[in-house]
């Protein structure tokens, strides 16, 4: 899809021979900031680097604890680790996003940061999280890798904390042709720090003034992302149409718990990066669908972070444990036809009828 547009955009970069921190990168930063409503945006090498850099820019480091949900990819916790801090894992709520009550109960004297993860194209209840952060003097850094295009009470995912991070891995709604990421902020000093940290600690004059990383969004990926952004709203609209079809077609099946529908709450605008259901006899359903031509996925290869005992985690999270016996991603992308969506619905209904 849009192959000719991609070729033109990439040919411009290739013919000019300018690949690092050039015009496409600057234009993408500006467009992303405008799209989400932040003052500053900085393209980086990938979503993991984005979180590491954002945490470091926010002053998170050795001796600090960062509170995050166990229902996320290992990269979220790994970023905390490589920023020098300790990841503290907590439960998710019924919407599969971090539970504000679990955050509050996990706060200690070492807590420095709350790291909510905006999953499946949905933004968490950031109002409650902001209140907790303010009450306890904590900073918020958002992992909005799956949150692009979603919002809570009119504010975009990634714009609530001192910094917000994104991944543009190819499978994302706004995906590149390889690894890529970005950080947004409304704080000028944090932005200056991010700019240093992504480019070897160099300032605008090229002088090294801090320890930094080599994590710059290359111009070829920026050119791809600029092209993708032109079609982003259309992509999200189609995903919301498919979510509505699932909502209508699967309602009434007592063995299923569906995610909130597109019009379930005026506070939430969901972009449906994923359509994550809970299903009784999940593994049997998954096999049945595969046998009948419908592929499905379980996020994170079926493992929340607190199950990785080799990393030293020893925490009891029964709600998340139960979720990972039931969670399943149904197909959702803009290339699905209505007929294909109807086939998925019918096969799910046929499984539970039998």
Secondary structure, DSSP 8 states (H G I E B T S, - for coil): --HHHHHHHHHHHHHHT--BS-HHHHHHHHHHHHHHT-SEEEEES-HHHHHHHHHHHTT--TT-EEEEESSS-HHHHHHHHHTT-EEEEE-B-TTSSB-HHHHHHH--TTEEEE--B--TT----HHHHHHHHHHHT-EEEEE-TTTTT-EETTEETT-SSSEEEEE--TTSTT--SS--EEEEES-HHHHHHHHHHTBTTB-TTS-B-S---B---BHHHHHHHHHHHHTHHHHHHHHHHHHHHHHHHHTT-TTEE----TTS-TTEE---S-EEEEETTHHHHHHHHHHTT---B-GGGG--GGG-GGGT-----HHHHHHTTTEEEE---TT--HHHHHHHHHHHHHHHH-
